[in-house]
Amino acid sequence: MSAARLAAAIERILDVLIAAALVVMVAAMVHQVFGRYVLGRAPSWSEELARFLMIWLTMLGAAAVLRGGSHISVTVLTDRLPPPLLGAALALRDAIMVATCGVLVWWGTGFAQLNGAQESAALEIPMSVPYAALPAGMALIVLMVVASRLAAEPFPAVPGEEF
């Protein structure tokens, strides 16, 4: 499988996971509101589930939108660079991103393991589950950057920009 096809497959899987998590999160919040205002007693687990899903949605979403250039970016410098310098600047950007994400994977994994013995208050799941979102999301970002570079299709500096 080529790097471009691998990245596209990962994006599709992430899109499905994100959509499912969003549906569950909305259902949990609707249940929370219904319990609070109709039944007079809100369940404690629904707010915690929605919070944990929001964390995972953020981390997975960061990786899912990377190749399309959908992250917020300041392009005042890249807009003025000639193509050879732009390519070097984007390569430097990617190297810094991979290094930063690598550090976050390393420390995030350690932090998730450290908190694995603690349980969440309402769901009573190990706190390593929500904390694992950071290293998982950062590892997926590294994978997407590397796959894009191997496919010789670096993600654009500006959404919709073609190289």
N, C-alpha and C positions, 0 to 999 in steps of 0.2 A: 504494500500500500504506500502510495506517495505521501510526502509530508503535507501537501495541500489537501489531499483527501482525508488524511488523519485529522487535520485541524477542522475541516468541515464536519466530519463525523462527531468530533468532540463538541463542536458548537451545537449540532442537532441534539445530542444527548443532554447537554446543559440546558438547552431551550425547553426540553420536555421536563427535566427535573425542576427547573425554575417555574414553569407553568403549574406543575403539580403542587409545588410548595406554596405558590401564590393562592391557588384554590383552597388548600387546606388552611392557610393563614386567614383568608377572608371568612371561611366557614367558622373558624375558631372565634374570630372577632364578632361575627353575627351572633354566635351562641353566647358570647360574653355579654353583649348588649341585651339580647333577649332575656338572659338570666337576670341581669341587673334590673331592667326596667319593667319586665313583664312578670317574672317570677319573684322578684324582690330579693333574690340571692344569686350573686354572680359566682360561677365556678372559678376556683383559683387556678386550675390547670390551663384554661383557655388563654389567659393573658400571657402566661409563661411560654406556652407553645408558640403563640404568635411572635413573641419577642425572639425566641430561638430561631424560628423560621426566617424572621427578618434578617438576622445575622447571617444565616446560610445563604439567603437570597442575595444579599449584598456581595458576599465573597464569590459565589458562583457567577453572579451577574457581571462582576468585574472581569472575569476571564471570558465570559460568553461574548461580550461586546468589543473585546480588544481588537480582533482582526478587522472589524468594520470601521475602526477609528471613531467609535462612539463615545469615548471618554472625553471629558472636558479637557481642552488644551488651549494653551496660549501660543499662538503661531506668529507672533510679531517678528521673531527672528527667522523662523523657517520660511516664512513668506518671501523674505528678501535674499535667501541663499541661492546661489547658482546650483544646478543639478549635482555637480561633483561634491560640493560642500554639503548639500542637503543629504546626500547619501551617507556621508561621513557622520553628520550630525545625528541622523536617524540610527546609524549603527551604534554610536555612542549612547544614545537614548536607550536602545535595547540592552546594551551591556550594563548600564546603570540599573535598569529595571530588573534584569535577571539577578544581578548581585544583591539588590535590595530585597527582592522576593526570596532569594536564597537565605538571607539572614532571617527574614520573617518566618520561613518554613522551619529553620533550625530552632529559633527561640520559641516560636508558636507551638511546635511539637513538644518541646520541653515543658512549656506552660500547661498544655493540655494534659500531659502525663502527670504533672505535679498536682493538678486539680482533679484527677480521675477518681480519687477516693471520696471526694465531696459529692453529695447528691443535691440536685435542685430541690427547692422547697415543695413545689406542687406536683411535678411529674415524677419526682424521685428517680431521675436518671442521673448517671454520672455527669458531672460538670465538664468532663472532657469532651462530651458530645458537642455542646455549643462552642467550646474553645477550639475544637478541631477545625472549625470553619476557616480560621485564619490560615493555618498551614495548608489546608486543602485548596483554598482559593489561590494562594500564592504559588503553590506547585502547579496548578492549572494554568496560571498566567505564564510561568516559566515554560511550560509545555507549549503553549500557544505561540509565544515569542520564538522559541526554537523552531517549531514546525513552520512558522511563517518565513523565517530566515532560510531554512533548508529548502523551502519551496521557491526561494528567490522572489517572494511576494511580501515584502515588509508591509505591515499594516500602515495605512496612510497617516500623515501628520494632521490632516484635516478630513473630517467625515465626507465621504463621497469622492475624495480625491483619488485619481488613478495614477499609477506610475508607468 
